[in-house]
Amino acid sequence: MSPPRKRSTYKPRRDRREVAIAVVASFLIVVVTFTLIWVLRPNKNLGSSETPAITTPATTTTPGATTTAPVATTPPETTAAPQP
């Protein structure tokens, strides 16, 4: 049997420039992501005085349904007091 091999403890050092580039790139990715989420958010209320459009429900009729003309109503007649 062969003797067990020694584990190597050698760890190559990282270049500081590579670490700095990775940190700056990560920071920029977070900033750009946050900015895009903020800019493209739905229902953003920026305090504008724009009034919302008022919609009225549409009237629908079913096929074959008969419609009647509106009935005119008159106010009740009042009796005038006789003049002396």
Secondary structure, 3 states (H helix, E strand, C coil): CCCCCCCCCCCCCCCHHHHHHHHHHHHHHHHHHHHHHHHCCCCCCCCCCCCCCCCCCCCCCCCCCCCCCCCCCCCCCCCCCCCC
